[in-house]
Amino acid sequence: MPYDLKEIAAISGMPGLYRLVKPTRAGVIIESLDARAARSVASARNKVSLLQEISIYTQDYDQTVPLTEVFDRIHQKYGTELTVNNKSDDRDLTAFMGEIIPDYDRDRVYMSDIKKLVQWYQAVSSTLEYQAPATEETTEATSTTAEEPEAVSVAADAAPAEEGTAKKSKGKKKTDETTASE
C-alpha cells in the first residue's frame, strides 16, 4: 500500500483528516494532519470513517476502487503537486476524476465527493511519506520472513480500535494465566 491509511480517518462534525492515536473510554485520541498536529478527543458519538475502508463507485455496480488505489493512481500521475484543488472549476474536477478513474460512476460520485478526494489527497500527501509499491521480489522476501506479524496486523485491523485493544489484552492475560497454571 503506497500510503498507509490504516490510522487516518475522517470524523463526522470535524473538518479535515485525523490520525488515530489511541482509544480511550470516551472515544479516541486524535491528531490533526495539519502543520499544528493538535491532539484532541473524538467522542464515541462521532462517526469515524477510516480512509482505508472508503472506495469510489464505478459504473459496474458490483465493483468499487479502494481509496488507497485512487491515491496511488493520483501519485503516479501527479506526484504530490495536483493541478486542481477543492475550489477548482467543476469541469476541471470532473476531467481530473475522469483521468484517474475513467469508469467512475458519474451518477453516484458527486462533485462534493471529488472535492473531498482532492482535499484528502493533498492533506495525506503533504503529511505522510509515499512508499513505492513492493515488487514481486520484495513481496516474496517479506512474506517468507515475516508471515506471523502480518497475520497479527490483519487480526488487529479486523476489530474496532477500542474493543480490539481490550480483547487483545484480556486474551493475552488468559494465555499467560493458562501457561502459568499448567
C-alpha positions as CSV (number, residue, x, y, z in Angstrom):
1,M,0.0,0.0,0.0
2,P,1.6,3.2,-1.1
3,Y,0.1,5.4,1.6
4,D,-0.6,3.7,4.9
5,L,-4.2,4.8,5.6
6,K,-4.9,2.4,8.5
7,E,-4.7,5.2,11.1
8,I,-6.1,8.1,9.0
9,A,-9.8,9.0,9.4
10,A,-12.4,11.5,8.6
11,I,-14.6,12.3,11.6
12,S,-18.2,13.5,11.3
13,G,-18.7,17.0,12.6
14,M,-14.9,17.8,12.4
15,P,-13.2,19.3,9.4
16,G,-10.1,17.8,7.9
17,L,-8.4,14.4,8.5
18,Y,-7.0,12.9,11.7
19,R,-4.6,10.3,12.7
20,L,-6.0,7.9,15.3
21,V,-3.5,7.9,18.2
22,K,-5.1,5.8,21.0
23,P,-8.5,4.6,22.1
24,T,-9.9,6.0,25.4
25,R,-13.0,5.1,27.4
26,A,-15.0,8.0,26.0
27,G,-13.8,7.8,22.3
28,V,-10.4,8.1,20.7
29,I,-7.4,10.4,20.9
30,I,-6.8,12.0,17.5
31,E,-4.1,14.2,16.0
32,S,-4.9,16.6,13.1
33,L,-2.9,16.1,9.9
34,D,-2.2,19.8,9.5
35,A,1.0,21.5,10.5
36,R,-0.1,22.1,14.1
37,A,-0.7,18.3,14.7
38,A,-3.1,19.3,17.5
39,R,-4.4,16.5,19.7
40,S,-7.9,16.2,20.9
41,V,-10.5,13.5,21.8
42,A,-13.2,12.4,19.4
43,S,-16.3,11.3,21.2
44,A,-17.7,7.9,20.8
45,R,-20.8,9.6,19.3
46,N,-18.8,10.9,16.3
47,K,-18.7,8.6,13.2
48,V,-15.1,7.7,12.4
49,S,-14.5,6.7,8.8
50,L,-11.1,5.2,8.2
51,L,-9.8,6.2,4.7
52,Q,-8.6,2.6,4.2
53,E,-12.3,1.5,4.1
54,I,-13.5,4.1,1.6
55,S,-14.0,3.3,-2.1
56,I,-15.1,5.1,-5.2
57,Y,-18.1,3.8,-7.2
58,T,-17.6,2.6,-10.7
59,Q,-20.1,2.1,-13.5
60,D,-20.1,-1.6,-12.6
61,Y,-22.5,-1.7,-9.6
62,D,-20.6,-4.7,-8.1
63,Q,-17.1,-3.0,-8.3
64,T,-15.5,-0.1,-6.5
65,V,-12.0,1.3,-6.4
66,P,-10.4,1.5,-2.9
67,L,-9.2,4.9,-1.9
68,T,-5.7,3.6,-1.4
69,E,-5.6,2.6,-5.1
70,V,-7.1,6.0,-6.1
71,F,-4.3,7.8,-4.1
72,D,-1.7,5.6,-5.8
73,R,-3.1,6.5,-9.3
74,I,-3.0,10.2,-8.4
75,H,0.5,9.9,-7.1
76,Q,1.7,8.1,-10.2
77,K,0.2,10.7,-12.5
78,Y,0.8,14.0,-10.5
79,G,3.1,13.2,-7.6
80,T,2.4,15.5,-4.6
81,E,1.6,18.6,-6.7
82,L,-2.0,18.4,-8.1
83,T,-3.1,20.7,-10.9
84,V,-6.6,21.1,-9.2
85,N,-7.7,21.8,-5.7
86,N,-11.1,21.6,-4.0
87,K,-12.0,25.1,-5.2
88,S,-11.3,24.4,-8.8
89,D,-13.9,24.7,-11.5
90,D,-16.4,21.7,-11.7
91,R,-15.3,20.9,-15.3
92,D,-11.6,20.7,-14.2
93,L,-12.5,18.5,-11.3
94,T,-14.7,16.2,-13.5
95,A,-11.8,15.9,-16.0
96,F,-9.4,15.2,-13.2
97,M,-11.6,12.4,-11.9
98,G,-12.0,11.0,-15.4
99,E,-8.2,10.8,-15.8
100,I,-7.8,9.0,-12.5
101,I,-10.8,6.6,-12.8
102,P,-12.2,6.7,-16.3
103,D,-15.2,4.5,-15.4
104,Y,-16.2,6.2,-12.2
105,D,-20.0,6.4,-11.7
106,R,-21.0,9.9,-12.6
107,D,-24.4,9.4,-11.0
108,R,-23.2,8.2,-7.6
109,V,-20.0,10.1,-7.2
110,Y,-21.0,13.7,-6.6
111,M,-18.9,16.9,-7.1
112,S,-18.6,17.2,-3.3
113,D,-17.0,13.7,-3.2
114,I,-14.5,14.7,-5.9
115,K,-13.6,17.9,-3.9
116,K,-13.2,15.9,-0.7
117,L,-11.0,13.4,-2.6
118,V,-8.7,16.2,-3.8
119,Q,-8.6,17.8,-0.4
120,W,-7.9,14.5,1.4
121,Y,-5.1,13.6,-1.1
122,Q,-3.4,17.0,-0.5
123,A,-3.6,16.5,3.2
124,V,-2.3,12.9,3.1
125,S,0.4,13.6,0.5
126,S,1.8,16.6,2.4
127,T,1.8,14.7,5.7
128,L,2.6,11.0,5.0
129,E,5.5,9.6,3.2
130,Y,4.8,7.8,0.0
131,Q,6.1,4.2,-0.1
132,A,6.7,2.7,-3.5
133,P,4.6,-0.4,-4.2
134,A,6.5,-3.6,-3.4
135,T,7.9,-5.5,-6.4
136,E,7.4,-9.3,-6.6
137,E,10.9,-10.0,-5.4
138,T,10.4,-7.7,-2.3
139,T,7.0,-9.2,-1.7
140,E,8.4,-12.8,-1.8
141,A,11.2,-11.9,0.6
142,T,8.9,-10.2,3.0
143,S,6.3,-13.0,3.0
144,T,8.9,-15.7,3.7
145,T,10.5,-13.8,6.6
146,A,7.5,-12.1,8.3
147,E,4.4,-14.2,7.8
148,E,3.4,-14.1,11.5
149,P,3.5,-10.4,12.2
150,E,1.4,-9.8,9.0
151,A,-1.3,-12.1,10.4
152,V,-1.3,-10.2,13.7
153,S,-1.7,-6.9,12.0
154,V,-4.6,-8.2,9.9
155,A,-6.4,-9.5,13.0
156,A,-5.9,-6.2,14.7
157,D,-7.4,-4.3,11.8
158,A,-10.5,-6.6,11.8
159,A,-11.7,-5.4,15.2
160,P,-12.7,-1.9,16.2
161,A,-9.9,0.0,17.8
162,E,-11.3,0.3,21.3
163,E,-12.7,-3.1,21.6
164,G,-9.8,-4.8,19.8
165,T,-7.3,-3.4,22.3
166,A,-9.3,-4.6,25.2
167,K,-9.9,-8.0,23.8
168,K,-6.2,-8.5,23.0
169,S,-5.1,-7.6,26.5
170,K,-7.7,-9.9,28.0
171,G,-6.8,-12.7,25.7
172,K,-3.1,-12.3,26.5
173,K,-3.8,-12.4,30.2
174,K,-5.8,-15.6,29.8
175,T,-3.0,-17.2,27.8
176,D,-0.4,-16.1,30.4
177,E,-2.6,-17.4,33.3
178,T,-3.2,-20.7,31.5
179,T,0.5,-21.2,30.9
180,A,1.3,-20.3,34.5
181,S,-1.3,-22.8,35.9
182,E,-0.1,-25.7,33.7
